[in-house]
Amino acid sequence: MIHIVVLIDTNIERYPPVIALLDAITLQEDFSVTVIEGEHDPNMDKRYQKQATFFHLYRKPYMGNLLHKAYNRISRIIKYRKFVKNYLANNAYDVVWVATADTALHLRGIIEKHNFILNLFELYDTFPVRLKWLHHLSAYARNIVVPEINRANIFRVWFNLPETPFVIPNKPSEHPCCKNLSVDQIGNTILEHISKKIILYQGHIIEERRLDAICEAISQLPDYCLVLMGKETDYLVDLKSRFPFIIHQNYVSPPLHLNITSHAHIGIVTYTYESLNNIFCAPNKIWEYAGFGIPMLGNNIPGLQSTIGASQAGICVDTDRIGEILNAIQAIDSEYEFYSKKALAFYHSVSINKMYKDVIYQSL
């Protein structure tokens, strides 16, 4: 029996790829799994109660003013470090999976002494101090896992690694793959009253995602409506003041948010040229759209051209150009069945369960 210790110093529900990791490794009869989690998450407890052993260090999110929150954060990091150090020193295990970069950075000086896999979801090219410390930790990691091939090669150069990191896409381990799911469990949704074709954006509604031209384009298409799903932001307020037709769906916790996604006709994925992390993006939303056979409208950055564009699961254009957006939407609709089938084929082209298993066996 191979004993795997998964370390994450926050709430697992915030990281769908970590849920995918746990789904994959708890399915293996030859693996036993211990999870040392930061914030207590009853949903995860219930989900894995028979497959994994959980340790939680704190039960409530940060509360109070900024000073109090900062104090709580520091005290939690100290408590987490102490618990992990004692656990790894006094328990047998085969490999440690450090599930996030922040967790790894908070365990500097401890984790280097153990056989660990370092999971990096982002490139951190706009965070030089963080990148410096991750470079230090990479020298001690048995293996490194990233979600996108260009990121893997960039890290190999930056960190002077002897081998290219493993690539495991941010694909969910489970997907309902059934359109128009019930939204009865979701409060404050008006999707059931929408008769037009839904073009859906889901994620952070922030200025860096540059949705202005998309809004302008869809305002010219009377048969479509634009739904933005995510937490309310100043940018959303600004967009709605200029484009009153926008429908806002507030944030829905995973995986229930997929019930909203299932109603989309076209899914939007867009990032700006502000960092390498953006242009070599690895969004889990492309897999969420694809699992429903929802064609995607993306902007023409490498991370989306190599996935959406290469698989023909949608069309990538300059999403700052209204004309290109209009042409792409009309092109997708004119051959909707073709793009929908290509999206489904893209979704089924990857088996992440085997990838997780392979990384663990190569880390022993």
HUUR-V347529 format. One record per residue. RES is the residue in three letters. PHI is phi in whole degrees, 0 to 359 (NA if undefined). PSI is psi in radians with two decimals (999 if undefined). Layout:
BEGIN
RES & PHI & PSI
RES & PHI & PSI
END
This chain:
BEGIN
MET & NA & 2.22
ILE & 266 & 2.14
HIS & 263 & 2.11
ILE & 247 & 2.28
VAL & 253 & 2.11
VAL & 258 & 2.20
LEU & 247 & 2.19
ILE & 211 & 2.10
ASP & 268 & 0.34
THR & 222 & -2.77
ASN & 273 & 2.17
ILE & 300 & -0.60
GLU & 299 & -0.36
ARG & 286 & -0.22
TYR & 234 & 1.52
PRO & 307 & -0.63
PRO & 295 & -0.48
VAL & 287 & -0.62
ILE & 299 & -0.73
ALA & 298 & -0.71
LEU & 301 & -0.88
LEU & 295 & -0.70
ASP & 301 & -0.73
ALA & 291 & -0.84
ILE & 279 & -0.43
THR & 282 & -0.21
LEU & 281 & -0.32
GLN & 277 & 2.15
GLU & 293 & -0.42
ASP & 269 & 0.13
PHE & 246 & 2.42
SER & 245 & 2.46
VAL & 234 & 2.29
THR & 242 & 2.31
VAL & 244 & 2.15
ILE & 253 & 1.78
GLU & 255 & 2.67
GLY & 283 & -1.59
GLU & 291 & 2.42
HIS & 293 & 2.34
ASP & 228 & 1.70
PRO & 299 & -0.52
ASN & 297 & -0.71
MET & 288 & -0.65
ASP & 305 & -0.86
LYS & 294 & -0.68
ARG & 294 & -0.66
TYR & 243 & 0.34
GLN & 300 & -0.48
LYS & 261 & -0.20
GLN & 251 & -0.28
ALA & 212 & 2.73
THR & 260 & 2.24
PHE & 248 & 2.45
PHE & 238 & 2.29
HIS & 241 & 2.45
LEU & 258 & -0.47
TYR & 209 & 2.61
ARG & 254 & -0.30
LYS & 239 & 2.60
PRO & 291 & 2.98
TYR & 301 & 2.38
MET & 232 & 2.84
GLY & 93 & -2.92
ASN & 283 & 3.14
LEU & 300 & -0.70
LEU & 294 & -0.74
HIS & 295 & -0.71
LYS & 297 & -0.72
ALA & 296 & -0.74
TYR & 298 & -0.77
ASN & 298 & -0.72
ARG & 297 & -0.81
ILE & 295 & -0.75
SER & 294 & -0.61
ARG & 292 & -0.71
ILE & 299 & -0.76
ILE & 298 & -0.77
LYS & 295 & -0.72
TYR & 295 & -0.80
ARG & 303 & -0.81
LYS & 297 & -0.77
PHE & 295 & -0.83
VAL & 298 & -0.76
LYS & 302 & -0.82
ASN & 293 & -0.72
TYR & 296 & -0.85
LEU & 292 & -0.50
ALA & 283 & -0.42
ASN & 242 & 0.13
ASN & 226 & 2.55
ALA & 280 & 2.48
TYR & 202 & 2.91
ASP & 254 & -0.70
VAL & 208 & 2.56
VAL & 251 & 2.26
TRP & 255 & 1.90
VAL & 273 & 1.90
ALA & 281 & -0.36
THR & 220 & 2.77
ALA & 295 & -0.72
ASP & 300 & -0.72
THR & 300 & -0.79
ALA & 299 & -0.77
LEU & 294 & -0.61
HIS & 287 & -0.23
LEU & 252 & 0.28
ARG & 303 & 2.42
GLY & 89 & -0.18
ILE & 244 & -0.92
ILE & 291 & -0.41
GLU & 300 & -0.41
LYS & 275 & 0.00
HIS & 237 & 2.85
ASN & 278 & 1.78
PHE & 228 & 2.67
ILE & 257 & 2.28
LEU & 257 & 2.03
ASN & 261 & 2.08
LEU & 240 & 2.02
PHE & 272 & -0.40
GLU & 236 & 2.95
LEU & 270 & -0.46
TYR & 60 & 0.52
ASP & 287 & -0.24
THR & 261 & 0.16
PHE & 233 & 1.35
PRO & 299 & -0.63
VAL & 292 & -0.80
ARG & 299 & -0.74
LEU & 297 & -0.66
LYS & 299 & -0.79
TRP & 288 & -0.57
LEU & 293 & -0.61
HIS & 301 & -0.78
HIS & 301 & -0.83
LEU & 292 & -0.54
SER & 299 & -0.49
ALA & 292 & -0.38
TYR & 259 & -0.27
ALA & 290 & 2.40
ARG & 292 & -0.73
ASN & 211 & 2.74
ILE & 238 & 2.41
VAL & 239 & 2.29
VAL & 227 & 2.86
PRO & 264 & 0.09
GLU & 206 & 2.45
ILE & 295 & -0.68
ASN & 293 & -0.67
ARG & 298 & -0.69
ALA & 301 & -0.79
ASN & 287 & -0.60
ILE & 296 & -0.79
PHE & 298 & -0.64
ARG & 300 & -0.71
VAL & 288 & -0.90
TRP & 301 & -0.75
PHE & 264 & 0.04
ASN & 53 & 0.88
LEU & 278 & 2.53
PRO & 288 & -0.39
GLU & 223 & 2.72
THR & 286 & 2.33
PRO & 303 & 2.71
PHE & 293 & 2.54
VAL & 247 & 2.07
ILE & 234 & 1.92
PRO & 301 & 2.73
ASN & 281 & 0.91
LYS & 269 & 2.32
PRO & 294 & 2.55
SER & 284 & -0.40
GLU & 231 & 2.53
HIS & 208 & 2.31
PRO & 293 & -0.45
CYS & 50 & 0.61
CYS & 222 & 2.15
LYS & 289 & 2.74
ASN & 55 & 0.91
LEU & 290 & 2.79
SER & 295 & 2.45
VAL & 246 & 0.31
ASP & 298 & -0.53
GLN & 282 & -0.17
ILE & 257 & 2.11
GLY & 282 & 2.70
ASN & 58 & 0.74
THR & 244 & 2.51
ILE & 242 & 0.30
LEU & 301 & -0.61
GLU & 294 & -0.24
HIS & 261 & 0.05
ILE & 269 & 2.18
SER & 257 & -0.31
LYS & 280 & 2.92
LYS & 288 & 2.25
ILE & 269 & 2.16
ILE & 258 & 2.08
LEU & 248 & 2.29
TYR & 248 & 2.27
GLN & 230 & 2.36
GLY & 139 & -2.77
HIS & 288 & 2.16
ILE & 266 & 1.44
ILE & 231 & 2.77
GLU & 300 & -0.51
GLU & 295 & -0.29
ARG & 274 & -0.16
ARG & 50 & 1.20
LEU & 264 & 0.00
ASP & 301 & -0.90
ALA & 293 & -0.58
ILE & 296 & -0.76
CYS & 299 & -0.79
GLU & 298 & -0.74
ALA & 296 & -0.83
ILE & 292 & -0.45
SER & 296 & -0.33
GLN & 266 & 0.05
LEU & 244 & 1.68
PRO & 293 & -0.31
ASP & 272 & 0.00
TYR & 238 & 2.73
CYS & 229 & 2.65
LEU & 254 & 2.14
VAL & 247 & 2.19
LEU & 253 & 2.07
MET & 251 & 2.09
GLY & 162 & 3.09
LYS & 292 & 2.58
GLU & 293 & 2.37
THR & 225 & 2.95
ASP & 299 & -0.64
TYR & 295 & -0.70
LEU & 299 & -0.78
VAL & 301 & -0.74
ASP & 296 & -0.79
LEU & 298 & -0.75
LYS & 292 & -0.50
SER & 291 & -0.52
ARG & 265 & -0.46
PHE & 229 & 1.40
PRO & 297 & -0.30
PHE & 287 & -0.25
ILE & 300 & 2.38
ILE & 254 & 2.19
HIS & 258 & 2.18
GLN & 252 & 2.07
ASN & 298 & 2.84
TYR & 307 & 2.35
VAL & 238 & 2.26
SER & 296 & 2.44
PRO & 295 & 2.64
PRO & 271 & 0.12
LEU & 296 & -0.40
HIS & 299 & -0.40
LEU & 294 & -0.42
ASN & 297 & -0.58
ILE & 288 & -0.84
THR & 306 & -0.65
SER & 299 & -0.28
HIS & 269 & -0.04
ALA & 283 & 2.58
HIS & 266 & -0.72
ILE & 223 & 2.46
GLY & 253 & 2.48
ILE & 257 & 2.35
VAL & 223 & 2.08
THR & 212 & 2.46
TYR & 221 & 2.72
THR & 263 & 2.94
TYR & 272 & 0.83
GLU & 262 & -0.19
SER & 197 & 2.81
LEU & 296 & -0.60
ASN & 301 & -0.63
ASN & 288 & -0.88
ILE & 288 & -0.43
PHE & 255 & 0.91
CYS & 290 & 2.80
ALA & 220 & 1.07
PRO & 286 & 2.38
ASN & 289 & -0.34
LYS & 294 & -0.46
ILE & 293 & -0.57
TRP & 285 & -0.59
GLU & 293 & -0.78
TYR & 298 & -0.83
ALA & 298 & -0.62
GLY & 298 & -0.41
PHE & 265 & 0.00
GLY & 70 & 0.53
ILE & 268 & 2.01
PRO & 297 & 2.68
MET & 240 & 2.56
LEU & 251 & 1.97
GLY & 238 & 2.88
ASN & 269 & 2.82
ASN & 273 & 1.10
ILE & 257 & 2.75
PRO & 305 & -0.74
GLY & 297 & -0.48
LEU & 264 & -0.56
GLN & 296 & -0.61
SER & 280 & -0.16
THR & 243 & -1.27
ILE & 300 & -0.88
GLY & 293 & -0.87
ALA & 296 & -0.59
SER & 272 & -0.11
GLN & 60 & 0.53
ALA & 279 & 0.10
GLY & 169 & -2.79
ILE & 228 & 2.37
CYS & 254 & 2.27
VAL & 220 & 3.09
ASP & 282 & 1.82
THR & 280 & 0.21
ASP & 263 & -0.08
ARG & 250 & 1.97
ILE & 300 & -0.72
GLY & 299 & -0.74
GLU & 294 & -0.66
ILE & 296 & -0.82
LEU & 300 & -0.78
ASN & 296 & -0.68
ALA & 293 & -0.77
ILE & 299 & -0.77
GLN & 292 & -0.62
ALA & 293 & -0.73
ILE & 298 & -0.78
ASP & 293 & -0.58
SER & 289 & -0.43
GLU & 231 & 0.85
TYR & 298 & -0.75
GLU & 298 & -0.67
PHE & 299 & -0.90
TYR & 292 & -0.60
SER & 295 & -0.76
LYS & 295 & -0.66
LYS & 293 & -0.63
ALA & 296 & -0.78
LEU & 297 & -0.71
ALA & 297 & -0.68
PHE & 299 & -0.78
TYR & 300 & -0.74
HIS & 275 & 0.04
SER & 280 & -0.16
VAL & 232 & 2.36
SER & 243 & 1.78
ILE & 283 & -0.42
ASN & 302 & -0.78
LYS & 294 & -0.63
MET & 297 & -0.79
TYR & 299 & -0.76
LYS & 298 & -0.75
ASP & 298 & -0.74
VAL & 298 & -0.75
ILE & 295 & -0.79
TYR & 295 & -0.54
GLN & 277 & 0.00
SER & 252 & 0.00
LEU & 282 & 999
END
